[in-house]
Amino acid sequence: MGTRGHSMIEAYKNAERFKGFACLYDSARPACPEYVVKVLTRYLGHRPQTVVDMGCGTGLSTLVWKDTADKIIGIEPNEDMIARAVVNAKNLEFVCAFSDKTGLGSGIADIVTCSQSFHWMEPQSTLREIARLLKSGGVFAAYDCDWPPVCNASVEAAYQALDDCVDEVEATVSEYKKAFIQYPKEQHLENIRKSGYFEYTREIVFANTENCDANRYYNIALSQGGTQAILKKNPALIEKELAAFRAAVDKYFNNKMLPVEFCYRLRLGVKNSATYGGDR
């Protein structure tokens, strides 16, 4: 998370949002697609020596680089998530830090990624730190899923109804209104462009297929920070929608393992040859 564009208290709130369900998150969320490694390495033009994965969570997006880069560093401010990441990838390096103050050296990274995380970071201070970390010609990419995963109309409609209910609670119930600060994903590419650190930017849209059973698909919805926040304090607020979603999921999967597609939007920037973030 970033801390310069908003207060440290708000940054900690964002980190705390993902406390207490690292195992659920780790078992439900999609693995990082190999396509991300292939396309970012292509834009870099050579094998990366060092990859920095910001907001790495439980390490799902960090582990994918283990056979491609010489050194991989995951950055994550939530202690529960990073503890799980260490278990998942004992041979990789993980640092408990915020995105705008990683404590890493300048010009060390060939690639910096944010998987499902850039919207929790103050963009200006985070991009400044990313530019500082990247070598000349290095690549930054923020990539996110479009929820829900592609499955079935009735299941997706029930998922969306649950998500809409969560949004309504967070917008209207006082104890949830100021519990976090989130930055629009649809502004990621424009923020990267406007930063001035990158000579080339673009968006890439792709999908990745994984097999899924009813429990995993149900838990994908439960792994969302907003859903978890309500379940911890007042689950009755979403009880009806949650039950309808569970019923739709169980009916469709019917004790079977079925393919689903996770759809991604990847926004990337190639760092200017003459741009250097410099030490602060």
C-alpha atoms as one frame of an Amber mdcrd trajectory, in Angstrom:
protein
   0.000   0.000   0.000   1.128   3.587  -0.547   1.386   6.080   2.298   2.269
   9.505   0.892  -0.983  10.325  -0.932  -3.052   9.363   2.092  -2.266   8.899
   5.752  -0.349   6.026   7.300  -3.517   5.176   9.218  -5.419   4.640   5.967
  -2.579   2.538   4.569  -2.718   0.296   7.633  -6.491   0.052   7.278  -6.027
  -1.338   3.769  -3.487  -3.859   5.015  -5.723  -4.887   7.935  -8.595  -5.523
   5.518  -6.873  -8.782   4.517  -6.111  -9.999   8.021  -7.294 -13.360   9.284
  -8.136 -15.294   6.102  -4.814 -15.962   4.387  -5.452 -19.723   4.099  -8.885
 -19.200   2.520  -7.437 -16.598   0.139  -4.558 -18.880  -0.797  -6.756 -21.890
  -1.561  -9.427 -20.008  -3.537  -7.643 -17.355  -5.589  -6.312 -18.150  -9.072
  -2.677 -18.958  -9.640  -0.748 -16.349 -11.591  -1.000 -17.269 -15.299   2.244
 -18.214 -17.057   1.204 -15.734 -19.741   2.173 -12.884 -17.423   5.730 -14.194
 -17.225   5.950 -14.721 -20.981   4.600 -11.341 -22.048   6.531  -9.257 -19.510
   9.760 -11.068 -20.334   9.074 -10.364 -24.005   8.703  -6.641 -23.351  11.864
  -6.679 -21.232  13.772  -8.396 -24.022  15.861 -10.737 -21.887  15.733 -13.026
 -18.866  15.037 -10.912 -15.757  17.662 -10.957 -13.043  15.368  -9.518 -10.360
  11.565  -9.386 -10.141   9.766  -7.437  -7.396   6.147  -8.430  -6.718   4.336
  -5.666  -4.789   1.297  -6.520  -2.721   2.191 -10.161  -3.172  -0.375 -11.494
  -0.700   0.208 -15.195  -0.079   2.806 -15.414  -2.835   0.604 -16.810  -5.605
   1.871 -14.127  -7.984   5.462 -14.353  -6.721   5.957 -18.080  -7.054   5.278
 -18.059 -10.805   8.682 -16.377 -11.396  10.754 -19.023  -9.577  12.127 -20.685
 -12.729  12.389 -17.508 -14.799  14.227 -14.900 -12.708  17.438 -15.158 -10.701
  16.027 -13.278  -7.712  12.391 -12.756  -6.718  11.259 -10.435  -3.922   7.689
 -10.253  -2.639   6.523  -7.075  -0.875   3.451  -7.283   1.384   2.335  -5.186
   4.407  -0.108  -7.735   5.858   1.669 -10.053   8.277  -0.850 -12.901   7.908
  -0.473 -12.919   4.141   3.303 -12.726   4.153   3.555 -15.534   6.721   1.580
 -17.746   4.347   3.769 -16.639   1.429   6.899 -17.756   3.266   5.364 -21.207
   3.749   4.402 -21.399   0.070   7.803 -20.360  -1.273  10.535 -20.883   1.283
  13.309 -20.267  -1.255  12.059 -16.775  -2.211  12.568 -13.471  -0.389   9.657
 -11.657   1.235   9.687  -8.212   2.820   6.976  -6.794   5.068   6.668  -3.234
   3.737   4.375  -0.744   2.000   4.511  -0.087  -1.720   5.894   3.452  -1.540
   8.696   2.619   0.866   9.997  -0.878   0.176  13.461  -0.411   1.633  15.004
  -1.989  -1.462  17.916  -0.513  -3.390  17.539   1.782  -6.394  17.742   0.335
  -9.896  17.661  -3.293  -8.775  14.595  -4.601 -10.640  14.058  -5.676 -14.228
  10.341  -6.233 -13.631   7.929  -4.963 -10.964   4.429  -6.429 -10.744   1.226
  -5.742  -8.828  -1.189  -8.655  -8.996  -4.692  -7.792  -7.736  -3.121  -5.134
  -5.544  -2.407  -1.809  -7.266  -5.909  -0.501  -6.451  -4.989  -0.653  -2.749
  -1.913   1.558  -3.265  -1.697   5.342  -3.548  -0.704   5.537  -7.221   1.620
   8.554  -7.371   3.894   7.591  -4.481   3.829   3.934  -5.504   4.781   4.688
  -9.118   7.578   6.926  -7.863   8.935   4.015  -5.853   8.520   1.623  -8.778
  10.476   3.974 -11.048  13.206   4.127  -8.419  13.401   0.336  -8.245  13.346
  -0.312 -12.004  16.404  -0.419 -14.188  16.406   1.578 -17.418  14.100  -0.251
 -19.831  12.525  -2.215 -16.986   8.863  -3.223 -17.070   6.043  -2.517 -14.623
   2.716  -4.341 -14.807  -0.464  -4.113 -12.741  -2.910  -6.900 -13.545  -6.327
  -7.727 -12.130  -9.160 -10.185 -12.582 -12.610  -9.188 -13.743 -14.961 -10.721
 -11.175 -16.770 -13.081 -11.244 -14.886 -15.867 -13.043 -16.600 -17.057 -16.234
 -18.867 -19.927 -15.250 -22.646 -19.914 -15.779 -25.251 -17.141 -16.036 -27.186
 -18.035 -12.873 -24.035 -18.486 -10.810 -22.518 -15.235 -12.049 -25.774 -13.353
 -11.414 -25.867 -14.624  -7.838 -22.215 -13.662  -7.398 -22.955 -10.160  -8.694
 -25.983  -9.821  -6.398 -23.774 -10.685  -3.424 -21.117  -8.239  -4.589 -23.704
  -5.477  -5.045 -24.994  -6.102  -1.534 -21.473  -5.854  -0.117 -20.949  -2.579
  -1.986 -24.214  -1.218  -0.623 -23.265  -2.092   2.959 -19.870  -0.460   2.569
 -21.465   2.674   1.121 -24.259   3.083   3.678 -23.291   1.460   7.005 -21.147
   3.846   9.048 -18.683   1.314  10.476 -17.688   0.195   6.950 -17.666   3.555
   5.146 -14.194   4.661   6.219 -12.658   1.239   6.761 -10.473   1.419   3.643
  -9.410   3.541   0.683  -9.479   2.103  -2.820  -8.254   3.530  -6.145 -10.222
   2.782  -9.369  -8.754   0.014 -11.479  -9.987   1.696 -14.644  -7.557   4.538
 -13.941  -4.474   2.318 -13.659  -3.300   2.807 -17.238  -3.859   6.565 -17.156
  -1.971   6.828 -13.858   0.944   4.904 -15.359   0.943   7.142 -18.430   0.665
  10.399 -16.501   3.498   9.489 -14.119   6.055  10.353 -16.794   8.281   7.420
 -15.879   7.388   5.202 -18.821   8.161   5.581 -22.514   5.555   3.017 -23.586
   2.279   1.939 -21.976  -0.613  -0.302 -22.973  -3.378  -2.604 -21.758  -3.517
  -6.328 -22.555  -6.657  -8.406 -22.009  -6.468 -12.191 -21.684  -8.059 -15.175
 -19.946  -6.739 -18.232 -18.146  -8.621 -21.491 -17.523  -8.515 -23.351 -14.218
 -10.546 -26.237 -12.858 -12.870 -25.422 -10.001 -15.347 -27.187  -7.720 -18.281
 -25.685  -5.821 -16.346 -25.015  -2.626 -13.558 -23.187  -4.398 -15.915 -21.035
  -6.479 -17.890 -20.146  -3.361 -14.700 -19.310  -1.491 -13.520 -17.013  -4.286
 -16.367 -14.678  -3.320 -15.545 -15.133   0.359 -11.909 -14.217  -0.305 -12.905
 -10.646  -1.200 -11.894  -8.157   1.478 -15.303  -6.491   1.614 -17.143  -9.774
   2.094 -14.740 -10.790   4.841 -15.098  -7.465   6.640 -18.876  -7.945   6.866
 -18.651 -11.629   7.817 -16.348 -10.756  10.720 -18.689  -8.159  12.235 -22.244
  -8.580  10.979 -22.833 -11.523   8.609 -26.608 -11.058   8.790 -26.224  -8.062
   6.461 -25.385 -10.357   3.528 -26.902 -13.632   4.764 -29.682 -13.810   2.157
 -27.407 -13.083  -0.817 -24.741 -15.458   0.457 -27.255 -18.313   0.758 -28.596
 -17.677  -2.755 -25.072 -17.666  -4.144 -24.210 -20.924  -2.351 -27.343 -22.593
  -3.741 -26.597 -21.478  -7.298 -22.999 -22.672  -7.056 -23.945 -26.075  -5.643
 -26.610 -26.611  -8.307 -24.281 -25.797 -11.196 -21.176 -27.697 -10.079 -23.200
 -30.672  -8.756 -20.182 -32.253  -7.036 -18.104 -31.973 -10.206 -14.807 -30.307
 -11.046 -15.482 -27.933 -13.957 -13.412 -25.436 -15.970 -13.813 -21.716 -15.328
 -12.066 -18.776 -16.949 -10.388 -15.977 -15.037 -10.375 -12.851 -17.206  -7.489
 -10.404 -16.715  -6.654  -6.812 -17.580  -2.919  -6.126 -17.542  -1.647  -2.549
 -17.684   2.060  -2.184 -18.343   4.723   0.451 -18.727   8.289   0.232 -20.058
  10.544   2.597 -18.131  12.116   5.522 -19.951  15.783   5.050 -20.744  16.556
   8.525 -19.355  14.247   8.327 -16.331  15.595   7.481 -12.925  13.622   7.665
  -9.719  16.694   8.321  -7.587  17.174   7.826  -3.879  15.053   9.824  -1.499
